[in-house]
Amino acid sequence: MLVVGGGLAGAVAALAARARGATVLLVRRSPGATALFGGAFGVAPDLDALPGDPLLGRRSPLESARRLAARRPSHPYAVLGVHDLDEALGFAGAQLSVLVEPADGRPRFLAHVSGGLAECGLCLHSQAAGDLRRVRGLAVVVGFSGHLGFDARLVAAGVGRLTSAGGPRSAAVEASFFTGPGDGALRPFDLARALEAPGAAEALGAAIRGVLPRGASVALLAPVLGINPAARVHARVEAAAGLPVAEVVSDPPSVPGLRLDATLLARLAGAGVEVLDGEVAAGGGPGRPVIVAGETVEAGAWVVATGRFIGGGLVRRDRMAEPLFGLPVIASETGAAGLTLAGRSPVSLTFRERTAAQPLLAAGVAVDPACRPLDEAGEPVHARLFVAGALIGGHEHAADQTGLGVAILSGWLAGRGAAGEAT
Ligand SMILES: Cc1cc2nc3c(=O)[nH]c(=O)nc-3n(C[C@H](O)[C@H](O)[C@H](O)COP(=O)(O)OP(=O)(O)OC[C@H]3O[C@@H](n4cnc5c(N)ncnc54)[C@H](O)[C@@H]3O)c2cc1C
C-alpha cells in the first residue's frame, strides 16, 4: 500500500498497516505541520473546565473526546467514533516510546513558553516531570542569563496562576549559561544542537544546580534539550542538576517538533516501511500507477495524509482545493449541514473574533467512519482510498486542541483499513 504524507497521521497509518503485515511505501516531500508541534499532543481538552477549577478534577481526554463528539457532529471524533481512541493512542505511544511518555488516561497540564498552559493527552518524556497536575512544592523556571529568548518570569507567572487550582508554587531564576560571544543570538535549533555536544548538557545541569532555591521540586527549562533523541540531552541535564527537569511546550519553530519528526523517520525505518522523498502528483490512485522521484509506483490501497495548508493537502488558489484527487472541500464549522463554502474567497472564511468558529481553519475533506473520503453525493470516492490527519475537515487544532489526537486516531484507522485490502 502507499501512504502519501509523512507527518504523524501518515506515519501512524504506515505503522498500523505494517503491524498488520502490509508492505508499505510512504512518500513525503518534506516535514509537515507535525514538525511544528510544541510537544503537547492535543487529544481533547476539558472544554467545560473553568480556569480556576482544580486540575485533579478535570475530565480525562477520552471523556472529553466523547463530549466533543456528542456536541460537534462534524468533528472527526463524531464521524469516526472515539471507541478506538484509547487503543490508537496506546499504539502510537508504544511505537514512539523512545520519545513519548505512555498515556495514563489522565490529562497532563504543561507550562507553555508564552506563559500559557497546554492540556494534552500525551507528551514527551522530557516534559513529563513538568505536569502541573502532579508537581508538588516549588516549580522553578530556569532561564539562561546569556540568552534572553526564553522569558522565565513570564512562564513562572503562568504556572503561579494555577497554584490555587492545585498546581505547584513557582519561582524564576537564571542560570549562567549560553554566555559566550554570539550565544545570545542563537536560535532554538542552534541551542538544541549545542546542548547535544559532549559535556554541554552536564554543564547546563551543574549551572542549574547552582541557582536552585531551597525546596525546588522540578526545574522547568526552555524546549531546547537536543534534536536527536539518541543524544539523551534531557537525561544528562537531569542527572547533573540532581532533580527532575522538564521542558516547557514550544512555539514554532519547535525543537520538540523536529525531534518528533526525526523519531518518526527512525521508527518507520525500524518497522520496515520504505520511505521515499518526493512528491506525488495528481493522476494516480488505488490500482493506478504514479511516478514518484523517477520511480513508477502502483499500490492497491492508498492513504492520503497530506495535511492542511502547511503540509500542502489543501491549497488556496481562487478557491480552496484538494490537489491530488480534487476531493470536495468542506469549510463549514457552523453546523449548517452539508454547507460547502470552499468556493468562496478564503478571506471571507475567517472572523475577527478569535473565539468564533473559523471555517477556513477547520476546512478539509469529509470522510465516512472508515476514513474514506466522500464525493459530492456523500459516497466513498473509492473503496480502497483512505484519508487521515489534518486533511480531514471539521476540527481546528488551535481552538479545539485535537490536532494530534485526530492524526493518531484517523491514521490508525486508515492504516488498518488500507492494510486489510493491501497489495
Ligand atoms: C504551528 C502549528 C503548531 C501546532 N501545534 C500543535 C500542538 O502543539 N499539539 C497538537 O496536538 N497539534 C498541533 N498542531 C496541529 C498538528 O500539528 C496537526 O494537526 C498535525 O500535525 C497534522 O498532521 P498530518 O500528518 O495530518 O499533517 P502534516 O504533519 O502537515 O503532514 C503532511 C505531510 O504530507 C506531505 N505531502 C503533502 N502533499 C504531498 C504530496 N503531493 N506528495 C508527497 N507528500 C506530500 C507533506 O510533505 C508532509 O510530510 C499545530 C499545527 C501548527 C500549524
The ligand as an ORCA input file, in Angstrom:
! r2SCAN-3c Opt
* xyz 0 1
  C       2.257     25.904     14.050
  C       1.471     24.723     14.477
  C       1.596     24.239     15.775
  C       0.840     23.131     16.187
  N       0.995     22.684     17.461
  C       0.283     21.603     17.868
  C       0.459     21.080     19.175
  O       1.282     21.571     19.967
  N      -0.287     20.000     19.544
  C      -1.184     19.406     18.670
  O      -1.834     18.423     19.057
  N      -1.341     19.863     17.434
  C      -0.635     20.949     16.997
  N      -0.799     21.426     15.741
  C      -1.673     20.682     14.831
  C      -0.955     19.439     14.344
  O       0.409     19.748     14.165
  C      -1.550     18.924     13.043
  O      -2.941     18.749     13.203
  C      -0.928     17.578     12.673
  O       0.480     17.644     12.751
  C      -1.321     17.175     11.284
  O      -0.603     16.014     10.939
  P      -0.721     15.423      9.495
  O       0.143     14.212      9.481
  O      -2.146     15.286      9.139
  O      -0.140     16.562      8.507
  P       1.326     17.146      8.339
  O       2.146     16.965      9.548
  O       1.153     18.530      7.810
  O       1.980     16.232      7.213
  C       1.630     16.325      5.851
  C       2.644     15.543      5.042
  O       2.170     15.392      3.706
  C       3.254     15.659      2.806
  N       2.671     15.960      1.490
  C       1.677     16.831      1.198
  N       1.396     16.772     -0.122
  C       2.226     15.840     -0.656
  C       2.418     15.332     -1.961
  N       1.682     15.737     -3.002
  N       3.364     14.396     -2.159
  C       4.131     13.951     -1.124
  N       3.990     14.406      0.143
  C       3.045     15.334      0.372
  C       3.996     16.757      3.496
  O       5.274     16.938      2.936
  C       4.013     16.212      4.929
  O       5.018     15.232      5.057
  C      -0.056     22.509     15.296
  C      -0.172     22.977     13.984
  C       0.572     24.069     13.572
  C       0.419     24.550     12.163
*
